[in-house]
Every structure is written in C-alpha cells, then in structure tokens.
Amino acid sequence: MSGYLDQLKSNIARSVIAAALVLPAGAAMAQPSPSSQQIIDALKPKRPVTRSLSFSPAGQAEKAEIDKFVDTLRNRPTRSLSIDERQQIANVAQERPRIDLEIKFDYNSANIAKTALGDMDNLGKALTDPSLKGATFVLAGHTDAVGSEEYNQDLSGRRADSVKRYLTEKFSLAPDRLVTAGYGKTRLKNKDNPKAPENRRVEVVNMADK
C-alpha cells in the first residue's frame, strides 16, 4: 500500500511539473491591475514637507512657479502643448506621486477597450476619493516604439484625451483638474524592449506637493 501511495504521489508531482512547463512565457510574472486603493496610495504625496522647505524663500518661489505653470495648462487642448511644456511637465512629474497604468485601447485607436473599463473605474474611484480632493492630475499618454514618431505622438495625445473624457463624464471630475499630455514613444518605460506592452500606458501624476 505504501509503495502504491509513493507511486501516486510521484505521478501527481510529474503532472504538476508538466502543467507548469506548458504555461505561456511570462504567465507567472503577470501582475494584477491595481485596485482603487492602491492607486490612491501611489498618488498620495509621501515627501515630508519640512519647515525649512515649506518656508524658505527658495522653496516658496519654486512652488509658486510650479503652481503658476500648472494653472496655464488647465483646459488646454492636449495637442496645443509645446515640446518645452511637455518637457516641463515631465520634469515636475519626477518629483510628484505618480503611477503607470496599462490602460488597453482598441488596436490603432484612442477608444478605450472594453477589457479596460474595470481599470478605468478603479482610476475614477481613486481620483474622486476625499483623500485626493482638490488635487490636479496629469494624464500622460505613452506608446510603444511601433510606428512613426508623428503618428505615436498624435495617438498618445488622443488616448490621454479619451481617459480624461471618461473620467469627466462618468465620475464628474472637473475638467480643469485633469491635464492631458502626449509623449508618443519618446519616454519608453522598457527601453530594452521598445515594443513591450508596458510601454503602452497612461501615467497619472498628482501635481500637488503636499
């Protein structure tokens, strides 16, 4: 009886190993989409605001300049942003809470895919959470490296606009709280694999510093 059980366990083990070997490459590495709470946690300012930073003349001047710049972006069409303005947004974003979301769109389209609606709803719930009340968010569209620079620049901007439209229509977010920008294929997340899906994303940035 003991020999039979040992053989049975051995057969089960081999079956499990065989099943694992036929999994698609990368399946074990797949990451679930972030929940609304995870998005909230990522977008909450974490940088400690010390007394010296808050009240120093240099710190106050820098904050005033950033606030003034953000105000100039409100209600601006995405494609009206200059290269310098997009670069300045990217520079400010480096110091602000942000999260990359792999929002799926229909092929070669700015239409949000049906499979991405759950992710969009999680984003909407997060941005309307009381803990993020009053913040201004940048929705930055990015593409992979397939296609021309001009085509991807236009596509990334239209996709950012689609995300903004969804959030304003379904979650009643004020349009002037959402700044859209398109970066095309100029800021790849995975430079080693320019065609990787993680390059096709929408980066959400909380422009608040506290």
Buried (B, 14 or more C-beta within 10 A) or exposed (E): EEEEEEEEEEEEEEEEEEEEEEEEEEEEEEEEBBEBEBBBBBBBBEEEEEEEBEEEEEBEEEBEEBEEBBEEBEEBEBEEBEEEBBEBBBEBBEEBBBBBBBBBBEEEEBEBBEEBBEBBBBBBBBBBBEEBEEBBBBBBBBBBBEBEEEBBBBBBBBBBBBBBBBBBEEBEBEEEBBBBBBBBBBBBBEEEEEEBEBBBBBBBBBBBBE
